[in-house]
Amino acid sequence: MLTFTKMNGAGNDFILIDNRDGSIRLEPAEIARLCDRHRGVGGDGLLAVERAGNGADFRMRYYNADGGEAEMCGNGARCFARFASQISGGKEQVTFETIAGVITAKLLGDRVELQMSQPRDFVLGAEIDVEGEKLTVHSVNTGVPHAVVFVKSVASVDVAKLGSALRWHERFAPKGTNANFIQVMSPSLLTIRTFERGVEGETLACGTGVVAAALLHGELAKAASPIGVMVQGGETLEVGFERAGTEFRNVTLTGPADFVFDGRASL
């Protein structure tokens, strides 16, 4: 039996396990079955707390709902921070290593502020043919790769169709990308819809996508920090940053991380 905790960050939901002793070894098919919403616990992904190897407090392993390991997940990282704090005595600040780099998290009640890894691979204004439409696509890696399209209304976007086409587009081969559609509500407020790689569908929130949207809006519109981003789960996440010439530094993501329930599942 597997002991787990279910959490959600702005509607992005996760299964969390304590694997600090290294005794749990899950195969991709087992993770996919646990994340299955009809035959398992249900979740957009699974997060495992492991021992760190580089001086951080913990190591975060993140697996998408298809069982594949990914570099980073912003909403998952906030949940990871609260869970890791709880099982280690209630620390108000934790550090953890990820494939994307070391993350620092500050616990602010039921909200968490993440110090994100340095964004990279900015590409602005690429013209891409997608499902018979020519889209202006911007991209950046905020821990994982994101493609961003600014639209007049997110409500009118066929996210399943265009998101999937962008996710698998040859421009982003071989690993693909997450696809985000952004509506600018004001200079300091955006609305987002995201098609997530690994989930292979639209999710209620994507933390690294929120960061990608805010930074690209900050660059294109020269918008000031902080920038709020409303997700489909109903919450507004906040992205902070500093500019250093043409680079963004000290990028933070702040939002909720909620406990849902504890349980045990057979494998």
N, C-alpha and C positions, 0 to 999 in steps of 0.2 A: 504494500500500500504506500502511496505517495502522499505525504502531508504537504499542504500548500495553503497559500493565502491568495484570495482574489482581491484585486485593486483596480481602480480606474483613475486616469488622469484626463479630465475634461471630456470624458466619454470614451476615450481610448482605453480598452480594458485588457488586463494582463493576469497571468498566473505567476505567482512568485514562490520560489522555493529556496530553502536554506541549504546550501551544499558546501558549507565551509569545511566539512570533513572529507569532501571528495568522494563520498560513498554512492552518490546518485549518478548513474550513467544512462542517459536517455538517448535513444535512437531518434533520428528525424521523424520516422513514422509514428513513434510514440508521442512526440511533441505535437505533431499534427493531429493525432487522435485526441489528445487532451484539449487542444484549442478548438476542436470541432464543436459547433454550437448545438448540434443535434445528438451526438453520440459521446460527448465529453463534457468537460467543465465549461468550455467556451471562452474564447479570448482572441484578441488581435495578436498576441504573442506570449512568450514565456520568458521570464527573467530568473536567472540563477545567481545567488550570492556565493562567491567563492573567495578563497584566500588570495590576496594580492601578491605579486612577485616583484614589485618595483618600489615599495615604500608607501603606497597608498593604503587606506584602511581596508579596502575590499577590491575584488575584481567583479565587474558586471559582465555576465554572458547574456546576450539577447538573441532570441530565436523568433523568427516570424511564424505566423500561423501555419505556414507550409512546412515547418520544421527546419528551414535553412537558417544558419546563423548570419546575423547582420552586424554592421559596425557599431551602430548607435541608434537610440530611439529617445527623443527628448521627453515625451510624456512618460515613457517607460522609466527613464532615468529618474524622474521626480518620484515615481512610485517606489523605485528601487531604493532611493535615498531614505524615504520614510520607513520602509520595511527594514533596511539595514540598520537604521538608527534604533528601531524598536527591538530588534533581536540582539543588539549589542549594548543595551543599557541606556538608551535615550540620548545619544549624542546630538548636540545642536548643529554640528557641522561634520560632514563626512566627505572623504575623498575616495574615488574609485577609478580603477583603470578600465578602459574600454579599448576596443580595436582602434577607435578614432582618437584616442589620447586620454589623459587623466582629467576627470571631471571633479569639480568641487561643488558641493551642495550645501546650502544653508537652510535649516528647518525653521519655517516661520508659521508655527501652528499647523493648520492643515494645508498650507501652501509651502512650496519649495522654490528657492531661487537657485538655478544652475548656472555655474560659470562654464560656458560652452568652449569647445575646442576651437582653434583658429579656423575661420572659414577659408576656403580655397577654391580654385578653379572657377572663378567668375567668368562667365561668357554673356555678353549683352547683345540683344537684338538679332539673334540668329533667325533667318527666315526658313521655316520648315513646312513642307507639304504634309498635312495630316488628314487622312480621310477626305481628300478632295478639297481641303481648305488650306490656305497659306497662313500660318500662324507665326507671330513674332514671339519667339521663345527665349527666355533668359534662363541661365542655369548657374548653380553654385553648389558646392559640397559643404554642408554644415554638419558633418559627421557621417552623412550618407548623401548620395547625389540627388539633387532636386531640379526639375524643370518647372518654370513658372510662366504662366500666361496671364496677362492682365486683361480683364473683360469688363464690359459695361454692366453685366448682371450675372452673378454666379448662379442665380436661380434658373436661368435659361440655358445653362451649359449641360450638355449630355456627357456627364463625367465618366460614365461607364464606357462609352464609345471613344471619346477623345482621350480620356485618361489612359485607357488600355493601349491605344495606338501610340501615344507618346511614350508610355512605359517601355514598350517593345520596339520603339523606332530604332532604325539602324544607326542613327547618329549617336545613340547612347549604348550601343553594343560594346562588349558582350554581356555586361551585368545588368544593363537597363537602368531606369531612373524612376523616382517617384514623380508624379505629375500633379501640379497645383494650379488652381484657377482662382484669381484674386480680383476682388472688386474694391476700389478705393472709395471709402465712405467720407473721409476727410484727410487732411495731411497727416494726422496722427492715429487714424483708425482704418483698418482693413477688414474685409470678410474673406474667408478662405474655404475652398472645398478641395479635398485631396484624394487622389487615387494612389493607394499605397502598394509599392512593390512588396511581394511576399505575402501580403493579404490578398492581393489581386482583386481589389475592389475599393469602393469609397469607404473611408472610416470617419467617425465623428470628430476626430482630431488627429493631428500629427505635429508633434513638437518641433522636430527639425524642419518640417515644412513651414511652420509658422515663422521660425527664425529666417529661413531662406526668403520668404515673402517680405518680411520686414526689412531685411538688409538690402534686397533688390529695390524695394520702394525707397528706402533711404538713399540709395545711390542714384536712382533715376530721377527722383523728385527732390533730392537734397533735403529730405524730411529729417527733422530733429529727433533725437532719442528722448523718451522712450516711445515706442509705437505699439498700440494695442491691436490685437488680431482676434476677431470673433470667429470661433470654430462652430461646426455644425452641431456639436454637443451642447451649445448654448452658452459656454463660458467665453470670457475674453482673456487671452494670455497676453503677457507684456514682455516685449523684447527691448533690452537696453543695449547700448553700444557706445563706443568712443571712436572717433576718427583719428587716424594717424597718417596724414597724407592721403594716399589712395587706398589705404587699408582700414579694415574695421578691427578694433581691439576691444578687449574686455566685454565680450558679447555675453549677455545673460538672458535666460528664459525663466519667467516666474509664472506659476500657475498652481492649480489644485492637484492634490494627490490623495485619494480617498480610499480607506479600507472598506471592503464590501462584506466579505465573510471568510472564515477559515474552513478547511475541509480536508477530506482524505479521498483519494481516487485510486482505483485499481488500474494496473498497467496491463 
